[in-house]
Amino acid sequence: MAEDYRQMWAELGLDMEKHDELLSVLTEAYPSLYLRQANRPKGMEYFDFVVSEIHGLRIKELLEHKEKGGKVFGTFCLYVPDEIITALNGIAIGLCAGTDFSIPDAETVLPRNLCPLIKSFYGFKVGKFCPYFEVSDVVIGETTCDGKTKAYEVLGESQPVFVLEIPHRKNDETFKLWRTELDRFIEEAECLTGVELTMGKLREATKVANNKRKALQELNSLRWSNPTPISGKDALLVNQIAFYDDPLRFTKSVNELVEQLKERVAAEQGVFPADAVKLMTSGTPYAIPNWKLHHVVESSGYSIVAEESCVGSRYFSELVDEDAETLAGLLDNIAKRYFNIHCACFTPNEERMDDIVDLYRKSGAKGVINYTLSFCTPYLVESHKVKGRLDAEEIPLLNIESDYGMGDVEQLTTRIQAFVESL
Amino acid sequence: MAEDYRQMWAELGLDMEKHDELLSVLTEAYPSLYLRQANRPKGMEYFDFVVSEIHGLRIKELLEHKEKGGKVFGTFCLYVPDEIITALNGIAIGLCAGTDFSIPDAETVLPRNLCPLIKSFYGFKVGKFCPYFEVSDVVIGETTCDGKTKAYEVLGESQPVFVLEIPHRKNDETFKLWRTELDRFIEEAECLTGVELTMGKLREATKVANNKRKALQELNSLRWSNPTPISGKDALLVNQIAFYDDPLRFTKSVNELVEQLKERVAAEQGVFPADAVKLMTSGTPYAIPNWKLHHVVESSGYSIVAEESCVGSRYFSELVDEDAETLAGLLDNIAKRYFNIHCACFTPNEERMDDIVDLYRKSGAKGVINYTLSFCTPYLVESHKVKGRLDAEEIPLLNIESDYGMGDVEQLTTRIQAFVESL
């Protein structure tokens, strides 16, 4: 890291020994996983820098923001509306949840038979080695799945938590409930930040969020070129950093990367040979630093060119309609945009099947890896529907269930290679 | 069974070979588990008869009901309002979900890492050896947990399913949604049955359901006497049969049993010695024929005198307020009663902790076994809250996680005996 942040971490109350250990695990893994990839676009340097400063510069910025009276909102889910937080001079930060380093701490309280993402986040909090938790003034939870819904109660014992009700069916009545949930959230957030939500501020914040989504849309659709101009691993990293970097700086950096990729595409330059097999993934999110699946696939010489995932297409494919006359109207548009995310928490969720098929056709992938985190009931059960639809469309599918451990890397490699050979 | 029902089962399309196998498993287990208990109340004969006719007489009655134009509603959850079904000349039936016999069939489609109750019910349907599924005109599902919510979609491929949205937080807005869900359900049920819901019919049906609840309240509170006049296993069986027997006949039989138990209490007669250790359970439901925990506990000489469970206190402790002037008013009362069930699907769910403590104090139990079906995320995570509250109240607690297999019977016995010795 560029500076010595030890005093800052100590003042945040981190368990310094464990935190050092965590950073050294990350620092050791990153060069072999990321830096040694051949022919990386120069624009990735910014994102490498962000990772190198993962618990440094960004935390310092958040503390400076707080010193000036701003608030930090920790989040775990796409349903938490960034626009509203930004408009109230808040900063939304996706919290740490992507490593088994924190799981033993979590299992002292939570059941073992629980999604690794949930155990990971709770372990980070209870083990006190995530500075993002410690700078957050509040965690905004949601009732998307049983595991998170109930784990937020436990988290609430050591951190202020505000939970949004996400309905599980989509119709006019559940939309009404969701719309009132936004009002309840605004009331709470106004009270916390001391800022009143106005049309001007929300319009501006909506533009910021939409511009970020547009940049990510462009980046991710460039991956579909042949040869693909950026590795799936690099694109995944950008999609992950979207959750916690400063939105304006992030969007600028993505747009710079996009320009370079366009040049590569025009010159037919890529990071994989033009005849390399292209795959896409569908399923559960990849919280940073969960790079396992992408690393396994790309180490075998296949490229991942799309993710139907919360860290992927579900995050950026829909914009908020900025065309509204009133604050209430703009909030209606925001509510609609978020309600239209196709998470497996909804029943039925046929739109997600359409999304997978659509992304498969657009991306030029030769097959779909449907990836589910262990014990993630909504996506695990929905795998049956994914299989039904993809079989009907004659799209090759490999279902994979995995966690954050490295014990299954060889097995995954064998299964993925066998899948590709069958294509 | 009293009659030969083979033709009826064949006409229902059951897999006759598997169904024979299932019945023989049940028929073999029942005498040693139930009939050989010492000093059983004579009133249990009726319930033994109901079990002996489990796929016989009741199915015949349901078919006769259908021949006369009535409809059968299959259900899996306390949130489905019996009153409304009864008022529309429907019969509500709790479907089969309590045995690992059906799980291998389910695991061809559903993930292994899923609650046994859910796998069991789906296996019964897909394996075609549950006549209750086959006589049901519709299954009424609900969004209480991820596993059921998503499994209903899969079930919907082979059976009409109607899903009620159960919110996960309790406030005015979510109550409004729940109230509109009842209206949506009524519309659907009126359409299916061809019967219009009127105040007269709903008032009558509410009385029927309340009378059943009152009978169960009385039965279950007699268990707290010393010595306890009925085994926990027998009381559990009555609580299980409540879900599928004819409500009027059932209530009459429970009331007859209650009279006998009152005589026993007056005479200080019991099924366990007066100094036998009394325990209670809290947690997930016991779908028939899941008698494992009760059998293990009572075979060790301890009695179970209460269940804080959907098959137990959550089913009968609250009545519907019958005092209403209008149909809408009575429906409001029904909505309130169901919304007030303290299921772990709600966040927060502190009222459940109050219920456990209250039942512990009333029942005279010396300790609480908090029982959770494997992979039941809401109750597994909530176990932490149960422990926190019971520790604070200095109430002894044993957390047990189990499924429908018999492989852990010895381990459970050892753990429960060690728990009792520690009291």
Interface residues (C-beta under 8 A of the other chain):
Chain A: V109 L110 P111 N113 L114 T143 C145 D146 G147 T149 K150 A151 Y152 E153 V154 V163 E165 P167 H168 R169 E173 T174 K176 L177 T180 E181 R184 A344 C345 T347 P348 N349 S374 F375 T377 P378 L380 V381 E382 S383 H384 K385 E401
Chain B: V109 L110 P111 N113 L114 T143 C145 D146 G147 T149 K150 A151 Y152 E153 V154 G156 V163 E165 P167 H168 R169 E173 T174 K176 L177 T180 E181 R184 A344 C345 T347 P348 N349 S374 F375 T377 P378 L380 V381 E382 S383 H384 K385 E401
